[in-house]
């Protein structure tokens, strides 16, 4: 047991003398704080995405209901025209107006549904950026820990670079700047 304690204590005593640990502590604090803020914002974006998707589904369902009503009206109009009963002109006009109204309403509903789908896609871009931010910052925190244990400056610089890249993605998402790395997304996706 004493050997293990000595083995652990020696690197820890050496590490406490190093400036690397102070820098690691500072960088981890900054990285973790920024990651926490990004997680809150990402959660809000996911909620907005869920809402946009729900509205889109509702709108497409409403569109389908209008399409069914329009189809029923068109079938009824066709039957009335085939029967050619006296006085059916007013009924024909009524159904033609009804069909035209359904067609107009369907176009409005379609535009609304497509708007919600676009809103979802726009939000998804920033959700992906926040996901990339979280991944990069998590990796950098792990690398900061390894650099503290190994006391390697090059590893500290590399971890700092990964953290900086994550912060750039996070800031871009916050300010709604479309910064999206398809290459990294394909690797992680």
C-alpha angles and dihedrals in degrees: 000000000000092000092056092048091050091046091054097038096054097059090042092054091048091047093053089060092054126093088215092077092053090050091046091051091051094046093047091051092050093044095047093046093050090046091053092051091048091050091056092049091045090052090054091049091051090052090051090048091052090050093048091049092049091050090048092052091047091050093049090049090051089048090053091050090052089048090053092049090048091050091050091049091049091050091048091049091051091052091048091050091049093050094049096198119180111265093022092120092086091048090049090052090048092054093043089054090046091051091048090050092050090049091052093046091048091054091051092047091047091053090049092049092048089049091055090047090052090048089053092050092048092051091045090061091058091042088056090050091052089048089052089048092053093048094049094045092048090051091048093051090053090048091049088056092051091047090053091052096044097036090221113155094198089057090050090052092047092048089048090052092051089048091049091051089051091049090051091053090047094049090047089053092047092052092041094242111156101237107153128160108207090183094058091041091054091051093049096035 
